[in-house]
């Protein structure tokens, strides 16, 4: 997951809008890297990626694109599957793209990292076998346009893996449920597309793609120590106070209770990520591509 494009002005506190092209200051970049690296090692994300790889069945020699490739973790993984095919990571944030290049110091011939956005992919019509788009649509103000762009670049018979969150499924332990609901409401209002996953089936259909009936899902469990120790907890609480959603006493108590639970080893914070596989109608898969 990397950074999409955003409008010149965005709603919500800047600290809660990390995964945007404009987030290039040192503090934002470090927060994004911390979150991306944590998610790359999260068992729930690994389970969903394995499901996606199984249903998408990438093959040797295919042309693959990872939209919003971030630090390049999935690019490198896919390259190991489809080589000698070409895998291109598309990442609009130059600082994240630089990290991807640094982490792949000896790029094999079949790997490339390029600038681009989810709604303006630098590929010809019908030129890509497989598009991977993981936890990107939630950060887009025009997610339907991105799905349509993915459909444009797919060849007939090509596939798209769309993995994304629905933040209305978020769970936070040890905080008063009413206060937690109001805190969540402020967070949802700060995000471009917080209910991304539930909208994907309709967006797939509207883009002329066919959705596979098997839908994957997995909980992304955030390490409690990371949540308790990060500034994001306080940022969301402060934004809720500023907007009148909670009182300062309620916000401070919510932060205190979660941190205390984290110190005891009983805190729990999670969001559900859903997986979809879409196919472009047309010619059947070419058996020769199985290599």
N, C-alpha and C positions, 0 to 999 in steps of 0.2 A: 504494500500500500504506500502510495506516495502523495503528491500534492497536485490537485487540479487547479484550474483557473478560478478566480473569484471576481465579483464586481468591485468597483472602486470603493464602495462603502459596504460594510457588512454589519449585520446585527450582532449584538452581544459583545462581551468583554474580549479584548484582543487575546488575552492569555488562554481563552477557550477555543480559539480559532487557529490551532497550530497547523493543520494540514492544508495550507493554502500556499500558492506560489509566492506571496509576499512575505511569508514567514522565513526570513533569512538572517535575522539577528542571531547572535551567538546563543542567547538563552533559549530562544525558540527552537533552534536547530538541535541543541543538546536535549531538550525535552522530547522532540520528535524521535531522535535516535534512541533515547532510553525506552520510549514506548514501542518503537518498531522492533528493537532487539528483544524486548520482553515478549512481544507477541510472536516473534519468530520461534521462541523456545517454549511457548505455551502449549501444553498437551492438547487442549481443545482445538487450537488452530492447526496443529499437526494432524489431528484426526480428520478435520474437514478438508485439509489439503490432500490427504491420502484418498479420501472419498472422491474428490474432484479429479485427481489424476486417474483414478480407476474408471470413472464414467466418461471422462473426456478421451482417454486412451491415446495420448500423444505418441507419434510414431517417428522412427528415424527418417531424417530427410525432410521433415515438415518445416514450414515457415511459421514461427510463433511470435506473438507480440504480448508483452506484459505491460498493460496500461497502468500508469501510476506505480512504477517499479520501485520507487524508494531506494533502499540500499542495495537492491539487486539480488536479494536472497532467492527469490523464485526464478529469476532469470538464470542464475547459475544452476539451479536444480533442474530446470527444464532443458538447459543445454546438455546436461548429462544424459537426458532421455532421448532427445531428438537429433543429437549430433550424428552426422555432419550437417544437419539442417541449421537454419538461421534463427536465432532467438534475439529479439530486440526489446530492450527495456525503454519505455517512454516515460520520462520524468521531467516535469516543467521546472521543478525547483533545482537550480544549478548546484546548490550546496549538497543536496541529497544525491544528485547525480554524480558529483565528484567523489562522494563517499563510496558509491557503487563501483566506480572505476578504480578507486584505491583498494577496495576489497577484492577486486578481480585484477590483480596487477599484471597477470599474463593472460589477457583475454584470448581464448582460442579464436580461430577465424570465424566461427559461427556465432559469436556473441558481439552485440553492439549496444551502446547506451546512447540514446538520442533525446534531444529536446522535442517536446510535443505536448499536446493537451488531449484530454479525453474526447473533446468535441471537435478536434482538428488533428487527426492522426496523419502522419506523413507517409501514407501508403496509397498505392493505386487501388481502384475498385477491384474487388474480387481477387486480391493478391495474397491473402493470409489464410492459413489452414486452421489456426487455433489462436484465439484471443483469451488472455487471462486478465481478469479485472477484479482485484481483491480489495475490498473495503475502501473503494474509491468513490462510488456513487453517493455514499452518505455525505461526502464533502462537496458535492456539486450543486449548484443552483439550477442547472439544466440537465438533470440525469437522463431524461428521455432523449435529449439530443445526443448524449454520449452513447446510449444503446443503439440509436439509429446510425451513428458513425461507426460503431463496431460492426453492425450489420453491413454497412457499405463496403468495408475492407475485406470481409469474409468471402472466400470463394464459395460457390455452390457446394453444399455438403460440408462446409466448414463448421467449426464449433466455437462456442464462447462459454467460458467459465465465468460466472458472476457470483462472487462471494461478498456478502455484505451484512451489516448489522441492522438490528431494529432496536433503537435505544429506548423504546417504550417497554422493552423487556428487562431493563436494568434492575438488578437486585443489589441492595446495600444493607448489610446486617447492622444491628446494634444502634440504629438511628430510629427515633420515633417515626412510625410509618407516615403520619400526617406531615411532619416536617420534611421527611425524605421525599414525599410526593411533590411538595412545593419546590424543594431544591431541584428535583428532576425537571420540573416544569421550566425553570429558568435555564437549565442546561439545554433542554430541547429547543427553547426559543433562540439559543445562541448558535445552533447548528443549521447549515443549509438544508439538509435532507435527513433528519434524524430517524425517520421511519423508512429508510431506503429499501430494506428487504421486502416489505409487504407490497411495494409498488413494482417490483421487478417483473413479475409475470405479465402484467398488463403492458408494461413498456416493451417487453420482448415481443409480445403479439403485435403491438402497434408498429414495431420496427420490421415486421415481416418475417420474424424468426419463429421457430417452433420450439416450445419448451418441453423438455423431457419431463415425464411424470414424477420421476424420483427426485425429491427435494431433500438435500442434506441439511443438517443443523448440528451445531455444537456450541457449548457455552465457553466463551472466553473468560477465564477466571483471572482477575488482576491480582498479583501478589499484594496482600494486605499491607505489607511493609512499604511497598512502593507507593500505594495510594496514600497511606498515612504520612509518608515522608515527603511527598511531592507538594508543590505549591498549588496544584490543580484543585485540591480539596478546599483550600482557603479561597482561591479565586472564585469558585462557584458559590461558596457561602457568602463572600463579599458581594457578588453580583446579585444574589437573592435578597440581601439586606438592602442594597441600593434600589432595587425595584419594588421593595415593600412586600416581597413574597414571604419573608420570615423576619422576625425581630433579630437584633444583634444577639440577645440572650439565646434564642433558639439556634442561631447559626453556630455560636461558640460551643453550645452544648452538643450539637451534632458532631462537630469536629472532635471535641474532647472524647465523646463516647466511642467514636470509631477508632481513634488513636489508642484509647485504653484497651479496647477489644483486640486491636492489632498487637499490642504489647503482650496480651495474654495468649495470643495465638489462636483466637476464635473469630476474628473478623472475616468477612466474606463480601466480595464485590465482583459482579459478573454482568455480562451482556450476552445475548444470544446472537450468533452469526449464522446466517442461512446460506445454503449453496444451491445454485441453479445451473443447469446446463442447457444452452440454447443451440439450435442447429439452423443453418441456412438451407432452405429447400433448394433442390436442384439435383445435379448429377450425383449418383452414388459414389461413395468413397472408392478411390482407385486402388485395387489390390496391390499394384506395384509400389504404392507408397509404404507398404508394411516393411519394406526392406528385408 
